[in-house]
Amino acid sequence: MMTEVDTQLLRAAANALWPYLKADAWSPHRQVRALSATGNPRGYGYSPGAIPGPTPTVELISVTWQIRTWLWSDQWPGRACYAIELRRAAYEAALSNLPHAVIAEFQTALERATCRKPFRTELDEMGDRRLTRNRNDKAITTLVASALEAIALRADLELIPEYVERALIEDDEISPERVTAAAVAGLT
């Protein structure tokens, strides 16, 4: 059974994925490996053209279509930062488990919805912030919201520590040294 925090996180992840789903903006992630004519996958370790002999080449192993985005801590009531990765195969698997009417309504919402986010922050009776379905856009129905939650459930979410989020936001030129320095400063 899902808790309220889990539901809020799914809705926040759906908000982060929404613009990419609407634009059908899947990017390829290519997995490659280096090869040489001698069959040694590591090559010689020499720069190309430095010595005579076979030049290492690259072999494409696989291409995975995916959406990668961030969920920043100020975008949802849970106040934590996540890196989100949704693979096309997981997206299609989530849709395949839904009834046809839900899929059709979801596809219609992708074409016709005008809202920036399908879930918006509202205050509940206790004064707490909660993400609820955006009722201002008629295309975001209960079925569309449930489809978005099912898709977000299939996405990989990786919690980003606060010091890394701060470094990502504050530093124009982020470097591994700055992230390491922020980590050391956060631990002391």
N, CA and C atoms as a LAMMPS dump frame, in Angstrom:
ITEM: TIMESTEP
0
ITEM: NUMBER OF ATOMS
564
ITEM: BOX BOUNDS ff ff ff
-5.0000000000000000e+02 5.0000000000000000e+02
-5.0000000000000000e+02 5.0000000000000000e+02
-5.0000000000000000e+02 5.0000000000000000e+02
ITEM: ATOMS id mol type element x y z
1 1 1 N 0.844 -1.186 0
2 1 2 C 0 0 0
3 1 3 C 0.886 1.245 0
4 2 1 N 0.525 2.203 -0.83
5 2 2 C 1.318 3.423 -0.944
6 2 3 C 0.937 4.404 0.148
7 3 1 N 1.946 5.059 0.674
8 3 2 C 1.702 6.085 1.676
9 3 3 C 1.461 7.422 0.994
10 4 1 N 1.068 8.41 1.759
11 4 2 C 0.829 9.749 1.225
12 4 3 C 2.117 10.347 0.662
13 5 1 N 3.245 10.083 1.323
14 5 2 C 4.539 10.599 0.841
15 5 3 C 4.877 9.978 -0.512
16 6 1 N 4.636 8.67 -0.669
17 6 2 C 4.907 8.012 -1.94
18 6 3 C 4.037 8.59 -3.06
19 7 1 N 2.771 8.834 -2.766
20 7 2 C 1.861 9.403 -3.755
21 7 3 C 2.315 10.806 -4.147
22 8 1 N 2.733 11.595 -3.169
23 8 2 C 3.202 12.947 -3.451
24 8 3 C 4.465 12.911 -4.303
25 9 1 N 5.358 11.977 -4.019
26 9 2 C 6.589 11.847 -4.806
27 9 3 C 6.272 11.425 -6.241
28 10 1 N 5.337 10.487 -6.422
29 10 2 C 4.946 10.08 -7.77
30 10 3 C 4.364 11.254 -8.547
31 11 1 N 3.541 12.045 -7.89
32 11 2 C 2.936 13.196 -8.567
33 11 3 C 3.984 14.246 -8.915
34 12 1 N 4.947 14.451 -8.028
35 12 2 C 6.027 15.405 -8.313
36 12 3 C 6.887 14.906 -9.471
37 13 1 N 7.18 13.61 -9.497
38 13 2 C 7.947 13.038 -10.606
39 13 3 C 7.166 13.162 -11.913
40 14 1 N 5.854 12.958 -11.857
41 14 2 C 5.018 13.118 -13.051
42 14 3 C 5.069 14.561 -13.555
43 15 1 N 5.072 15.524 -12.636
44 15 2 C 5.21 16.93 -13.032
45 15 3 C 6.518 17.179 -13.755
46 16 1 N 7.601 16.575 -13.253
47 16 2 C 8.92 16.764 -13.874
48 16 3 C 8.984 16.091 -15.251
49 17 1 N 8.303 14.958 -15.417
50 17 2 C 8.33 14.233 -16.683
51 17 3 C 7.362 14.813 -17.714
52 18 1 N 6.323 15.499 -17.263
53 18 2 C 5.252 15.978 -18.119
54 18 3 C 5.717 16.747 -19.361
55 19 1 N 6.583 17.77 -19.237
56 19 2 C 6.968 18.511 -20.456
57 19 3 C 7.664 17.627 -21.491
58 20 1 N 8.427 16.654 -21.033
59 20 2 C 9.137 15.758 -21.955
60 20 3 C 8.166 14.792 -22.63
61 21 1 N 7.19 14.298 -21.862
62 21 2 C 6.19 13.411 -22.44
63 21 3 C 5.328 14.158 -23.454
64 22 1 N 4.971 15.385 -23.112
65 22 2 C 4.147 16.199 -24.004
66 22 3 C 4.879 16.499 -25.32
67 23 1 N 6.161 16.767 -25.237
68 23 2 C 6.958 17.089 -26.428
69 23 3 C 7.503 15.841 -27.123
70 24 1 N 7.24 14.661 -26.541
71 24 2 C 7.779 13.403 -27.066
72 24 3 C 9.296 13.517 -27.222
73 25 1 N 9.944 14.032 -26.185
74 25 2 C 11.374 14.357 -26.21
75 25 3 C 12.204 13.244 -25.576
76 26 1 N 12.309 12.137 -26.258
77 26 2 C 13.136 11.023 -25.797
78 26 3 C 14.535 11.206 -26.357
79 27 1 N 15.544 11.015 -25.521
80 27 2 C 16.924 11.145 -25.996
81 27 3 C 17.601 9.776 -25.972
82 28 1 N 18.506 9.537 -26.925
83 28 2 C 19.172 8.236 -26.958
84 28 3 C 20.338 8.179 -25.976
85 29 1 N 20.449 7.065 -25.291
86 29 2 C 21.623 6.79 -24.46
87 29 3 C 22.345 5.636 -25.142
88 30 1 N 23.539 5.938 -25.649
89 30 2 C 24.287 4.939 -26.405
90 30 3 C 25.339 4.289 -25.526
91 31 1 N 25.355 2.966 -25.541
92 31 2 C 26.389 2.219 -24.837
93 31 3 C 27.355 1.702 -25.899
94 32 1 N 28.626 2.078 -25.771
95 32 2 C 29.637 1.704 -26.755
96 32 3 C 30.833 1.074 -26.052
97 33 1 N 31.648 0.415 -26.836
98 33 2 C 32.922 -0.084 -26.319
99 33 3 C 33.969 0.084 -27.389
100 34 1 N 35.2 0.252 -26.945
101 34 2 C 36.314 0.436 -27.88
102 34 3 C 36.788 -0.924 -28.362
103 35 1 N 37.099 -0.98 -29.629
104 35 2 C 37.636 -2.196 -30.24
105 35 3 C 38.852 -1.841 -31.077
106 36 1 N 39.704 -2.817 -31.295
107 36 2 C 40.82 -2.617 -32.219
108 36 3 C 40.81 -3.775 -33.208
109 37 1 N 41.553 -3.63 -34.265
110 37 2 C 41.609 -4.674 -35.292
111 37 3 C 42.216 -5.962 -34.748
112 38 1 N 42.99 -5.877 -33.664
113 38 2 C 43.606 -7.074 -33.094
114 38 3 C 42.654 -7.822 -32.167
115 39 1 N 41.479 -7.245 -31.898
116 39 2 C 40.511 -7.898 -31.026
117 39 3 C 40.633 -7.522 -29.57
118 40 1 N 41.609 -6.677 -29.232
119 40 2 C 41.786 -6.245 -27.848
120 40 3 C 40.813 -5.103 -27.584
121 41 1 N 39.782 -5.293 -26.745
122 41 2 C 38.798 -4.232 -26.559
123 41 3 C 39.337 -2.998 -25.849
124 42 1 N 40.504 -3.083 -25.219
125 42 2 C 41.059 -1.932 -24.507
126 42 3 C 41.941 -1.076 -25.405
127 43 1 N 42.311 -1.564 -26.563
128 43 2 C 43.217 -0.803 -27.418
129 43 3 C 44.62 -0.82 -26.856
130 44 1 N 45.475 0.039 -27.376
131 44 2 C 46.866 0.07 -26.967
132 44 3 C 47.16 1.121 -25.918
133 45 1 N 46.267 2.063 -25.73
134 45 2 C 46.537 3.14 -24.785
135 45 3 C 47.362 4.253 -25.41
136 46 1 N 47.641 4.168 -26.699
137 46 2 C 48.384 5.213 -27.387
138 46 3 C 47.399 6.16 -28.052
139 47 1 N 47.808 7.392 -28.235
140 47 2 C 46.951 8.332 -28.957
141 47 3 C 46.912 7.925 -30.427
142 48 1 N 45.783 8.167 -31.109
143 48 2 C 45.69 7.769 -32.519
144 48 3 C 46.778 8.423 -33.355
145 49 1 N 47.41 7.637 -34.218
146 49 2 C 48.448 8.133 -35.106
147 49 3 C 49.824 8.184 -34.469
148 50 1 N 49.945 7.839 -33.186
149 50 2 C 51.238 7.913 -32.513
150 50 3 C 52.153 6.788 -32.965
151 51 1 N 51.592 5.623 -33.198
152 51 2 C 52.41 4.506 -33.673
153 51 3 C 51.698 3.865 -34.864
154 52 1 N 52.426 3.254 -35.739
155 52 2 C 51.763 2.572 -36.848
156 52 3 C 51.021 1.344 -36.323
157 53 1 N 49.957 0.999 -36.975
158 53 2 C 49.201 -0.181 -36.576
159 53 3 C 47.714 0.111 -36.609
160 54 1 N 46.962 -0.839 -36.151
161 54 2 C 45.51 -0.678 -36.215
162 54 3 C 45.027 0.439 -35.29
163 55 1 N 44.086 1.222 -35.786
164 55 2 C 43.504 2.3 -35.006
165 55 3 C 42.269 1.767 -34.286
166 56 1 N 42.144 1.985 -32.98
167 56 2 C 40.947 1.498 -32.279
168 56 3 C 39.678 2.142 -32.838
169 57 1 N 38.629 1.367 -32.882
170 57 2 C 37.333 1.856 -33.324
171 57 3 C 36.331 1.671 -32.191
172 58 1 N 35.136 2.164 -32.397
173 58 2 C 34.097 2.067 -31.375
174 58 3 C 32.96 1.229 -31.911
175 59 1 N 32.477 0.31 -31.091
176 59 2 C 31.357 -0.541 -31.462
177 59 3 C 30.135 -0.132 -30.638
178 60 1 N 29.016 0.071 -31.316
179 60 2 C 27.764 0.395 -30.648
180 60 3 C 27.158 -0.893 -30.105
181 61 1 N 26.949 -0.934 -28.786
182 61 2 C 26.382 -2.127 -28.156
183 61 3 C 24.864 -2.016 -28.08
184 62 1 N 24.361 -0.881 -27.609
185 62 2 C 22.912 -0.714 -27.515
186 62 3 C 22.545 0.764 -27.491
187 63 1 N 21.289 1.038 -27.821
188 63 2 C 20.724 2.375 -27.733
189 63 3 C 19.454 2.261 -26.895
190 64 1 N 19.386 3.036 -25.828
191 64 2 C 18.21 3.058 -24.965
192 64 3 C 17.618 4.45 -25.022
193 65 1 N 16.341 4.542 -25.397
194 65 2 C 15.663 5.834 -25.429
195 65 3 C 15.148 6.131 -24.035
196 66 1 N 15.402 7.358 -23.568
197 66 2 C 15.058 7.693 -22.189
198 66 3 C 14.8 9.179 -22.025
199 67 1 N 14.181 9.503 -20.896
200 67 2 C 14.011 10.883 -20.453
201 67 3 C 14.776 10.997 -19.153
202 68 1 N 15.651 11.994 -19.054
203 68 2 C 16.386 12.255 -17.808
204 68 3 C 16.092 13.681 -17.385
205 69 1 N 15.676 13.848 -16.142
206 69 2 C 15.357 15.171 -15.629
207 69 3 C 15.589 15.197 -14.127
208 70 1 N 15.376 16.366 -13.535
209 70 2 C 15.569 16.57 -12.104
210 70 3 C 14.251 16.94 -11.461
211 71 1 N 14.092 16.532 -10.224
212 71 2 C 12.999 16.997 -9.377
213 71 3 C 13.663 17.754 -8.239
214 72 1 N 13.569 19.078 -8.282
215 72 2 C 14.239 19.903 -7.279
216 72 3 C 13.432 19.925 -5.988
217 73 1 N 14.089 20.166 -4.881
218 73 2 C 13.46 20.095 -3.562
219 73 3 C 12.346 21.117 -3.377
220 74 1 N 12.42 22.249 -4.061
221 74 2 C 11.375 23.258 -3.874
222 74 3 C 10.153 23.022 -4.756
223 75 1 N 10.139 21.94 -5.538
224 75 2 C 9.035 21.682 -6.457
225 75 3 C 7.973 20.741 -5.898
226 76 1 N 8.167 20.247 -4.709
227 76 2 C 7.155 19.357 -4.147
228 76 3 C 7.249 19.393 -2.627
229 77 1 N 6.172 19.029 -1.937
230 77 2 C 6.139 19.141 -0.474
231 77 3 C 7.163 18.278 0.26
232 78 1 N 7.706 17.237 -0.375
233 78 2 C 8.651 16.355 0.297
234 78 3 C 10.009 16.965 0.547
235 79 1 N 10.35 18.036 -0.175
236 79 2 C 11.594 18.789 0.037
237 79 3 C 12.862 17.945 -0.079
238 80 1 N 12.948 17.126 -1.117
239 80 2 C 14.175 16.384 -1.405
240 80 3 C 14.39 16.436 -2.915
241 81 1 N 15.629 16.333 -3.334
242 81 2 C 15.979 16.415 -4.754
243 81 3 C 16.183 14.995 -5.299
244 82 1 N 15.663 14.76 -6.5
245 82 2 C 15.805 13.456 -7.135
246 82 3 C 16.255 13.62 -8.577
247 83 1 N 17.068 12.692 -9.022
248 83 2 C 17.364 12.549 -10.447
249 83 3 C 16.378 11.51 -10.964
250 84 1 N 15.704 11.821 -12.061
251 84 2 C 14.667 10.938 -12.601
252 84 3 C 15.112 10.444 -13.966
253 85 1 N 14.96 9.147 -14.171
254 85 2 C 15.276 8.534 -15.457
255 85 3 C 14.131 7.598 -15.819
256 86 1 N 13.507 7.856 -16.954
257 86 2 C 12.417 7.022 -17.446
258 86 3 C 12.828 6.449 -18.791
259 87 1 N 12.935 5.144 -18.855
260 87 2 C 13.277 4.478 -20.114
261 87 3 C 12.003 4.267 -20.937
262 88 1 N 12.149 4.321 -22.244
263 88 2 C 10.997 4.172 -23.137
264 88 3 C 10.306 2.822 -22.927
265 89 1 N 11.087 1.773 -22.713
266 89 2 C 10.5 0.444 -22.503
267 89 3 C 9.652 0.42 -21.229
268 90 1 N 10.105 1.081 -20.174
269 90 2 C 9.331 1.133 -18.929
270 90 3 C 8.053 1.948 -19.123
271 91 1 N 8.154 3.033 -19.89
272 91 2 C 6.985 3.867 -20.211
273 91 3 C 5.935 3.046 -20.959
274 92 1 N 6.384 2.315 -21.971
275 92 2 C 5.456 1.506 -22.756
276 92 3 C 4.881 0.362 -21.93
277 93 1 N 5.668 -0.203 -21.02
278 93 2 C 5.156 -1.257 -20.137
279 93 3 C 4.091 -0.704 -19.192
280 94 1 N 4.304 0.497 -18.693
281 94 2 C 3.304 1.121 -17.809
282 94 3 C 2.007 1.354 -18.568
283 95 1 N 2.11 1.844 -19.799
284 95 2 C 0.904 2.076 -20.592
285 95 3 C 0.208 0.775 -20.964
286 96 1 N 0.976 -0.27 -21.228
287 96 2 C 0.367 -1.538 -21.649
288 96 3 C -0.459 -2.185 -20.539
289 97 1 N -0.184 -1.841 -19.295
290 97 2 C -0.939 -2.402 -18.178
291 97 3 C -2.21 -1.624 -17.854
292 98 1 N -2.443 -0.532 -18.57
293 98 2 C -3.621 0.293 -18.323
294 98 3 C -4.739 -0.087 -19.289
295 99 1 N -5.995 0.159 -18.887
296 99 2 C -7.113 -0.09 -19.809
297 99 3 C -7.028 0.822 -21.038
298 100 1 N -7.606 0.372 -22.143
299 100 2 C -7.537 1.126 -23.4
300 100 3 C -8.143 2.517 -23.275
301 101 1 N -9.202 2.655 -22.501
302 101 2 C -9.84 3.967 -22.337
303 101 3 C -8.894 4.951 -21.65
304 102 1 N -8.127 4.469 -20.693
305 102 2 C -7.17 5.327 -19.986
306 102 3 C -6.046 5.747 -20.929
307 103 1 N -5.557 4.815 -21.731
308 103 2 C -4.486 5.125 -22.684
309 103 3 C -4.967 6.167 -23.691
310 104 1 N -6.185 5.99 -24.202
311 104 2 C -6.726 6.946 -25.176
312 104 3 C -6.884 8.331 -24.553
313 105 1 N -7.382 8.386 -23.332
314 105 2 C -7.554 9.68 -22.671
315 105 3 C -6.196 10.32 -22.374
316 106 1 N -5.201 9.506 -22.008
317 106 2 C -3.851 10.017 -21.753
318 106 3 C -3.244 10.599 -23.037
319 107 1 N -3.378 9.882 -24.153
320 107 2 C -2.849 10.372 -25.429
321 107 3 C -3.54 11.675 -25.84
322 108 1 N -4.825 11.777 -25.591
323 108 2 C -5.56 13.009 -25.888
324 108 3 C -5.053 14.156 -25.024
325 109 1 N -4.793 13.869 -23.752
326 109 2 C -4.28 14.9 -22.846
327 109 3 C -2.902 15.381 -23.284
328 110 1 N -2.064 14.479 -23.778
329 110 2 C -0.745 14.892 -24.263
330 110 3 C -0.875 15.865 -25.42
331 111 1 N -1.886 15.693 -26.252
332 111 2 C -2.075 16.562 -27.412
333 111 3 C -2.787 17.866 -27.063
334 112 1 N -3.726 17.823 -26.117
335 112 2 C -4.603 18.973 -25.899
336 112 3 C -4.37 19.752 -24.612
337 113 1 N -3.701 19.177 -23.652
338 113 2 C -3.536 19.869 -22.369
339 113 3 C -2.689 21.129 -22.552
340 114 1 N -3.076 22.172 -21.857
341 114 2 C -2.357 23.443 -21.954
342 114 3 C -1.594 23.778 -20.684
343 115 1 N -1.769 22.989 -19.636
344 115 2 C -1.126 23.283 -18.35
345 115 3 C 0.356 22.947 -18.39
346 116 1 N 1.128 23.65 -17.561
347 116 2 C 2.558 23.357 -17.437
348 116 3 C 2.792 22.137 -16.575
349 117 1 N 1.897 21.924 -15.59
350 117 2 C 2.045 20.792 -14.676
351 117 3 C 0.684 20.151 -14.433
352 118 1 N 0.622 18.819 -14.533
353 118 2 C -0.662 18.141 -14.327
354 118 3 C -1.092 18.08 -12.856
355 119 1 N -0.153 18.256 -11.946
356 119 2 C -0.467 18.288 -10.518
357 119 3 C 0.006 19.618 -9.957
358 120 1 N -0.815 20.24 -9.137
359 120 2 C -0.425 21.525 -8.568
360 120 3 C -0.539 21.48 -7.051
361 121 1 N 0.175 22.386 -6.415
362 121 2 C 0.233 22.43 -4.956
363 121 3 C -0.975 23.178 -4.407
364 122 1 N -1.655 22.542 -3.474
365 122 2 C -2.774 23.165 -2.769
366 122 3 C -2.625 22.877 -1.281
367 123 1 N -3.278 23.684 -0.481
368 123 2 C -3.29 23.473 0.962
369 123 3 C -4.477 22.6 1.336
370 124 1 N -4.233 21.619 2.22
371 124 2 C -5.339 20.788 2.692
372 124 3 C -5.972 21.411 3.946
373 125 1 N -6.889 20.682 4.574
374 125 2 C -7.594 21.198 5.746
375 125 3 C -6.657 21.5 6.92
376 126 1 N -5.552 20.778 6.993
377 126 2 C -4.595 20.95 8.098
378 126 3 C -3.578 22.057 7.795
379 127 1 N -3.627 22.631 6.613
380 127 2 C -2.682 23.678 6.231
381 127 3 C -1.402 23.138 5.613
382 128 1 N -1.345 21.824 5.346
383 128 2 C -0.169 21.216 4.709
384 128 3 C -0.291 21.327 3.199
385 129 1 N 0.865 21.455 2.537
386 129 2 C 0.89 21.51 1.075
387 129 3 C 0.782 20.103 0.513
388 130 1 N -0.078 19.931 -0.49
389 130 2 C -0.266 18.641 -1.154
390 130 3 C -0.356 18.867 -2.653
391 131 1 N 0.152 17.914 -3.412
392 131 2 C 0.006 17.953 -4.859
393 131 3 C -1.307 17.261 -5.222
394 132 1 N -2.177 17.979 -5.92
395 132 2 C -3.446 17.421 -6.362
396 132 3 C -3.585 17.638 -7.862
397 133 1 N -4.501 16.905 -8.451
398 133 2 C -4.741 17.001 -9.896
399 133 3 C -5.099 18.438 -10.275
400 134 1 N -4.531 18.894 -11.373
401 134 2 C -4.788 20.249 -11.855
402 134 3 C -6.186 20.287 -12.473
403 135 1 N -7.14 20.771 -11.706
404 135 2 C -8.526 20.795 -12.167
405 135 3 C -8.822 21.976 -13.096
406 136 1 N -7.886 22.9 -13.244
407 136 2 C -8.081 24.039 -14.146
408 136 3 C -7.987 23.636 -15.609
409 137 1 N -7.262 22.565 -15.898
410 137 2 C -7.137 22.079 -17.268
411 137 3 C -8.084 20.89 -17.429
412 138 1 N -9.062 21.022 -18.286
413 138 2 C -10.088 19.977 -18.47
414 138 3 C -9.499 18.685 -19.032
415 139 1 N -8.343 18.745 -19.668
416 139 2 C -7.727 17.542 -20.232
417 139 3 C -7.114 16.648 -19.149
418 140 1 N -6.805 17.224 -17.988
419 140 2 C -6.2 16.437 -16.897
420 140 3 C -7.341 15.866 -16.048
421 141 1 N -7.814 14.716 -16.467
422 141 2 C -8.897 14.046 -15.744
423 141 3 C -8.312 13.102 -14.701
424 142 1 N -9.175 12.473 -13.951
425 142 2 C -8.724 11.499 -12.955
426 142 3 C -7.994 10.334 -13.631
427 143 1 N -8.484 9.912 -14.795
428 143 2 C -7.835 8.814 -15.524
429 143 3 C -6.444 9.211 -16.016
430 144 1 N -6.305 10.428 -16.494
431 144 2 C -4.997 10.914 -16.951
432 144 3 C -4.038 10.995 -15.764
433 145 1 N -4.529 11.489 -14.633
434 145 2 C -3.688 11.575 -13.433
435 145 3 C -3.229 10.191 -12.988
436 146 1 N -4.124 9.208 -13.045
437 146 2 C -3.728 7.849 -12.642
438 146 3 C -2.723 7.262 -13.636
439 147 1 N -2.862 7.582 -14.928
440 147 2 C -1.891 7.121 -15.922
441 147 3 C -0.515 7.738 -15.661
442 148 1 N -0.49 9.022 -15.336
443 148 2 C 0.781 9.687 -15.034
444 148 3 C 1.433 9.092 -13.793
445 149 1 N 0.633 8.771 -12.783
446 149 2 C 1.191 8.141 -11.582
447 149 3 C 1.755 6.756 -11.911
448 150 1 N 1.077 6.002 -12.777
449 150 2 C 1.573 4.676 -13.176
450 150 3 C 2.881 4.792 -13.946
451 151 1 N 3.004 5.811 -14.79
452 151 2 C 4.244 6.028 -15.54
453 151 3 C 5.367 6.435 -14.593
454 152 1 N 5.078 7.344 -13.674
455 152 2 C 6.092 7.796 -12.719
456 152 3 C 6.553 6.655 -11.811
457 153 1 N 5.66 5.707 -11.559
458 153 2 C 6.015 4.549 -10.736
459 153 3 C 7.089 3.702 -11.414
460 154 1 N 7.129 3.709 -12.744
461 154 2 C 8.116 2.934 -13.503
462 154 3 C 9.447 3.667 -13.676
463 155 1 N 9.5 4.945 -13.343
464 155 2 C 10.735 5.726 -13.495
465 155 3 C 11.708 5.379 -12.372
466 156 1 N 12.992 5.503 -12.665
467 156 2 C 14.032 5.32 -11.653
468 156 3 C 14.286 6.671 -10.989
469 157 1 N 14.159 6.707 -9.664
470 157 2 C 14.407 7.929 -8.91
471 157 3 C 15.614 7.71 -8.01
472 158 1 N 16.559 8.619 -8.103
473 158 2 C 17.758 8.542 -7.262
474 158 3 C 17.814 9.792 -6.389
475 159 1 N 17.809 9.58 -5.083
476 159 2 C 17.857 10.696 -4.145
477 159 3 C 19.206 11.395 -4.244
478 160 1 N 19.165 12.708 -4.408
479 160 2 C 20.375 13.519 -4.504
480 160 3 C 20.579 14.212 -3.16
481 161 1 N 21.743 14.059 -2.536
482 161 2 C 21.983 14.723 -1.245
483 161 3 C 21.873 16.24 -1.366
484 162 1 N 21.531 16.873 -0.265
485 162 2 C 21.299 18.319 -0.257
486 162 3 C 22.532 19.102 -0.696
487 163 1 N 23.726 18.673 -0.277
488 163 2 C 24.93 19.423 -0.635
489 163 3 C 25.216 19.33 -2.133
490 164 1 N 24.85 18.222 -2.782
491 164 2 C 25.04 18.099 -4.225
492 164 3 C 24.027 18.978 -4.949
493 165 1 N 22.787 18.998 -4.461
494 165 2 C 21.782 19.869 -5.07
495 165 3 C 22.211 21.328 -4.973
496 166 1 N 22.696 21.721 -3.8
497 166 2 C 23.161 23.095 -3.619
498 166 3 C 24.294 23.419 -4.588
499 167 1 N 25.226 22.469 -4.757
500 167 2 C 26.341 22.68 -5.678
501 167 3 C 25.845 22.776 -7.114
502 168 1 N 24.843 21.969 -7.485
503 168 2 C 24.301 22.017 -8.839
504 168 3 C 23.602 23.342 -9.112
505 169 1 N 22.908 23.871 -8.125
506 169 2 C 22.167 25.113 -8.304
507 169 3 C 23.097 26.322 -8.279
508 170 1 N 24.062 26.341 -7.357
509 170 2 C 24.87 27.536 -7.127
510 170 3 C 26.052 27.673 -8.071
511 171 1 N 26.651 26.574 -8.492
512 171 2 C 27.869 26.638 -9.291
513 171 3 C 27.551 26.651 -10.776
514 172 1 N 28.054 27.689 -11.458
515 172 2 C 27.882 27.758 -12.902
516 172 3 C 28.72 26.697 -13.6
517 173 1 N 29.926 26.518 -13.124
518 173 2 C 30.815 25.52 -13.706
519 173 3 C 31.071 24.445 -12.652
520 174 1 N 30.184 23.479 -12.583
521 174 2 C 30.298 22.42 -11.583
522 174 3 C 31.458 21.502 -11.968
523 175 1 N 32.19 21.069 -11
524 175 2 C 33.297 20.164 -11.242
525 175 3 C 33.301 19.108 -10.141
526 176 1 N 33.913 17.961 -10.405
527 176 2 C 33.98 16.928 -9.371
528 176 3 C 34.681 17.411 -8.093
529 177 1 N 35.668 18.3 -8.254
530 177 2 C 36.384 18.808 -7.09
531 177 3 C 35.452 19.626 -6.192
532 178 1 N 34.587 20.427 -6.806
533 178 2 C 33.662 21.241 -6.01
534 178 3 C 32.626 20.37 -5.303
535 179 1 N 32.145 19.329 -5.98
536 179 2 C 31.177 18.419 -5.341
537 179 3 C 31.85 17.694 -4.186
538 180 1 N 33.094 17.244 -4.368
539 180 2 C 33.825 16.576 -3.293
540 180 3 C 34.056 17.52 -2.119
541 181 1 N 34.414 18.763 -2.419
542 181 2 C 34.618 19.752 -1.354
543 181 3 C 33.321 20.015 -0.605
544 182 1 N 32.195 20.075 -1.329
545 182 2 C 30.904 20.289 -0.677
546 182 3 C 30.545 19.077 0.188
547 183 1 N 30.887 17.873 -0.274
548 183 2 C 30.599 16.671 0.497
549 183 3 C 31.407 16.65 1.794
550 184 1 N 32.681 17.021 1.698
551 184 2 C 33.543 17.057 2.89
552 184 3 C 33.04 18.106 3.86
553 185 1 N 32.639 19.263 3.324
554 185 2 C 32.126 20.333 4.188
555 185 3 C 30.809 19.914 4.844
556 186 1 N 29.99 19.139 4.117
557 186 2 C 28.713 18.673 4.663
558 186 3 C 28.879 17.619 5.739
559 187 1 N 29.982 16.875 5.7
560 187 2 C 30.216 15.81 6.676
561 187 3 C 30.867 16.323 7.953
562 188 1 N 31.492 17.502 7.892
563 188 2 C 32.172 18.007 9.084
564 188 3 C 31.291 18.908 9.888
